[in-house]
Amino acid sequence: MKNLKSIALALVVVLSTTLASAQTKKIDVKTSSIEWLGKKVTGQHNGTVNFKEGAVVFKGKKLVGGSFTVDVASLTATDLSGEYLGKLNGHLKADDFFGTDKFPTATLVIKKIGAKSANVYTATADLTIKGITQPVTFDITVNGNTATTTFNVDRTKYGIKYNSKSFFDTIGDKAIYDEFELKVALKF
C-alpha cells in the first residue's frame, strides 16, 4: 500500500511539473501584424489584415504550439487609395474571394512543431479559410517576446478560384496567381 501511495504521489508531482511548465502567452493584437501580398500577371497588390486574438504556447523557452483567429473583414489594400481602394477591398471581401459576410474570420492552429535551429521552428498547422481547413507548413523564428514568419497560401485550396489560371486556362493576362504571401509579426 505504501508503494502504491508513493507511486501515485510521484505521478502527481511529475504531471504537475509537466503541466506547470507549459505557458500560454496571448499575442498583443494591436502591435502584432499580418501583411499580405497577392500577385497577378500584370502586377501585384499588398495590404494588411488584423488579428482578432491569438496565443503562443511555450515549455520553458521552447515554442510548442499556438492558435490564432484573424479578422478577415479587416482586410485592406495598402497600395491603393480612393475609388480603386474601395473597389479592390470590396472585391476581396466578396464571395469571389474571402466572402467575409459569411466567413468573417480565419483560424490557424499549430498541430506539430519541431526545432530547426536556435530559435527557429518548423510548424505544421491547420489553416481554415472560408470554412475549409488545409494543412500549411512554415518556419517561425522566436526572439524574446516576438515571433516572425513568412509563408505562402494556395487560395484555390480554400475554394478561391477567381481568375486562377489553374481553372481558367484561357484567362491570359487577367490571371491572378494561386499563391499569396503572408508576412506575420507576433508580439506577446
C-alpha positions in Angstrom: 0.0 0.0 0.0 2.9 2.4 0.8 4.4 1.7 -2.6 1.1 2.4 -4.3 0.8 5.8 -2.5 4.4 6.6 -3.3 3.9 5.8 -7.0 0.6 7.9 -7.1 2.3 10.8 -5.3 5.3 10.7 -7.8 2.9 10.6 -10.7 1.0 13.7 -9.4 4.3 15.5 -9.0 5.5 14.6 -12.5 2.2 15.6 -14.1 2.0 18.9 -12.1 5.5 19.8 -13.1 4.9 18.9 -16.8 1.6 20.9 -16.9 3.0 23.8 -15.0 5.9 24.1 -17.4 3.6 24.9 -20.4 2.9 28.6 -20.6 0.4 30.3 -22.8 1.1 33.9 -23.9 -1.6 35.9 -25.6 -0.5 38.0 -28.5 -0.9 41.7 -28.5 -3.4 42.1 -31.3 -2.7 45.9 -31.6 1.0 45.5 -32.2 1.1 42.1 -34.0 0.7 42.3 -37.7 -0.1 40.4 -40.9 0.9 41.8 -44.3 -0.4 40.1 -47.4 0.9 40.2 -51.0 -1.0 38.9 -54.0 0.4 38.8 -57.5 -1.1 38.8 -60.9 0.3 38.6 -64.4 0.2 42.4 -64.8 1.3 43.4 -61.3 0.5 42.9 -57.6 -1.4 44.3 -54.6 -0.4 44.3 -50.9 -2.1 45.2 -47.7 -2.9 44.2 -44.2 -5.4 42.1 -42.2 -5.8 42.2 -38.4 -5.7 39.6 -35.7 -8.8 39.1 -33.6 -7.0 37.0 -31.0 -4.2 34.5 -30.6 -1.7 32.9 -28.3 1.6 31.1 -28.4 2.5 28.2 -26.1 5.9 27.6 -24.6 7.5 24.9 -22.5 10.4 26.8 -20.9 11.9 28.7 -23.8 10.8 26.3 -26.4 7.8 27.1 -28.7 5.4 24.1 -28.6 2.1 25.5 -30.1 -0.2 28.3 -30.8 -3.6 29.3 -32.2 -4.8 32.4 -33.9 -8.0 34.0 -35.2 -7.8 36.6 -38.0 -10.4 39.2 -38.6 -10.7 38.7 -42.4 -13.3 41.5 -42.5 -10.5 43.9 -41.6 -8.6 43.1 -44.8 -7.5 46.1 -46.7 -5.1 47.0 -49.5 -2.3 49.5 -48.7 -1.1 50.1 -52.2 -4.2 51.9 -53.5 -6.4 54.9 -52.4 -9.7 56.4 -53.2 -12.1 54.7 -55.6 -9.6 51.9 -56.6 -9.0 51.0 -52.9 -12.8 50.7 -52.3 -13.2 48.5 -55.4 -10.4 46.2 -54.6 -11.4 45.9 -50.9 -15.0 45.2 -51.9 -14.0 42.5 -54.3 -11.6 40.8 -51.9 -14.4 40.7 -49.3 -17.0 39.4 -51.8 -17.7 35.7 -52.4 -15.3 35.6 -55.4 -12.5 35.8 -52.8 -12.9 35.7 -49.0 -16.7 36.1 -48.6 -16.4 38.0 -45.3 -20.1 38.4 -44.8 -20.4 34.6 -44.3 -16.8 33.9 -43.2 -15.6 37.0 -41.2 -12.7 35.1 -39.6 -10.0 32.6 -40.4 -8.0 30.5 -38.0 -4.6 28.9 -37.8 -3.9 26.2 -35.2 -0.4 24.8 -34.8 -0.6 21.0 -34.7 3.0 20.0 -34.8 6.2 21.9 -34.2 9.9 20.9 -34.2 13.1 22.8 -33.6 15.0 23.5 -36.8 17.9 25.6 -35.3 18.4 28.0 -32.5 15.1 30.0 -32.1 13.8 28.6 -35.4 11.0 26.1 -35.6 9.2 24.3 -38.4 5.4 24.3 -37.7 2.6 22.4 -39.4 -0.8 24.0 -38.8 -4.4 23.7 -39.8 -5.4 26.9 -41.7 -9.1 27.5 -42.1 -10.4 30.0 -44.6 -14.0 30.1 -45.8 -14.8 27.1 -43.7 -12.2 24.9 -45.4 -9.3 23.6 -43.4 -6.0 22.6 -45.1 -2.5 22.0 -43.6 0.2 24.5 -44.0 3.9 24.2 -43.1 6.2 27.2 -42.3 9.3 28.2 -40.4 8.8 30.6 -37.5 11.6 32.5 -35.7 11.2 33.4 -32.0 13.2 36.2 -30.4 12.3 37.1 -26.8 8.6 38.3 -26.9 8.4 38.3 -30.7 8.0 35.7 -33.4 8.0 36.2 -37.2 7.2 34.0 -40.2 6.6 34.4 -43.9 4.7 31.7 -45.9 2.6 31.2 -49.0 -1.0 30.1 -49.1 -2.6 28.5 -52.2 -6.0 30.2 -52.3 -7.5 27.6 -54.6 -7.3 25.0 -51.8 -9.9 27.2 -50.0 -12.3 27.5 -52.9 -11.0 30.9 -54.1 -10.7 30.3 -57.9 -11.4 33.8 -59.3 -9.1 34.4 -62.3 -6.9 31.4 -61.5 -5.0 30.0 -64.5 -5.3 26.6 -62.8 -9.0 26.7 -63.5 -9.4 29.1 -66.4 -6.6 28.4 -68.9 -7.7 31.0 -71.4 -7.7 33.9 -69.0 -4.4 35.3 -70.4 -3.0 38.5 -68.7 -6.0 38.7 -66.3 -4.7 35.7 -64.4 -4.1 36.1 -60.6 -1.5 33.7 -59.2 -2.9 31.0 -56.9 -0.5 31.6 -54.1 -0.5 34.7 -51.9 2.1 35.6 -49.3 1.6 36.3 -45.6 4.2 38.0 -43.6 3.4 37.7 -39.9 5.0 39.5 -36.9 3.7 38.5 -33.4 4.3 40.4 -30.2 3.4 38.7 -26.9 
